[in-house]
Amino acid sequence: MPKPFLPLVGEQTLFEATLARCSNDSVFGAPIVVTGAAHLPHVQSQLPNDDATIIVEPQAKNTAAAIALAAARLPQDAVMLVCPSDHHIADVPAFQAAAEAAAALAAQDWLVSFGITPDAPETGFGYIKRAGELPGGYQVERFVEKPDLETAQSFLADGGYSWNGGIFAFRAGYFMDELAKHRPDIAEPVARAVAQGRSDGACFHPHAEAFGEAGNESVDYAVMEATSRAAMVPVAMGWSDIGNWQALRDARQGDGNNDEAGNHVIGRADLIDCANVLVETDGPRVNVIGLDDIAIVVDGDEILVTSMAGTQKVGKLDGAANQ
């Protein structure tokens, strides 16, 4: 099951929690979900009501084209909030306050990123360096690629850098204008795919051949790093992309399955003299003695044991590559 559709933190899936954060009708409009055909059954089964529009991508073309599909379907003056569906946000009121601040800037034709307040020198995230102050936010001086540890530590000490969490607010028409200016190879085919697309109930299907001509690029590279109107809204909201087992352990703190040493256990396990150990088993008992900062996961006859420092390399395992 793809990550967005799993209940990794709490009882809701990450997709359901994303929708729930944006369900206040006085602030948010009906959702537009952009998904590939393979994920469509998951989306349809987890949508809480029938007011959503689903755009089915003919093929994966990265985030710039996916966002453009939604932007091209909206009125030009509509302010769109772009939310990945596989993130965890612990502080929903902080998220909603940031969304309103970002919407106000987006209405003035700023292309707005959410700047996540960093609490550690993470090397797995991109960073945003803020510049001059704006109402409710800041102009962006530059976007920074994933740094090494020494650079990340300097960013944290500087105080002027935020994590780039991939959450954005745009006025739909202005986003399409900037995309056409900087990446016409994406904007033009997407606009044509929408114009020639067809609706099937709640689903909209862009024209496959036209969409197939669109360039494959992230919104960060295609627009945000190219525009002169990049802004950011800083927010501390308990954000995590749940990108590895360490992030999952940390996001689950306080759910009742932790002990005082920071261990988190789901399933049958005995831990002695351990700290910050994650154990998740769907059957066999796991016994751990004297270990610190590791993850042990048992799923049927598959067993994973990794240090938390090594969790970014899980995808390189043969078993992961074959899934």
Disulfide bonds with the S-S distance in Angstrom:
none
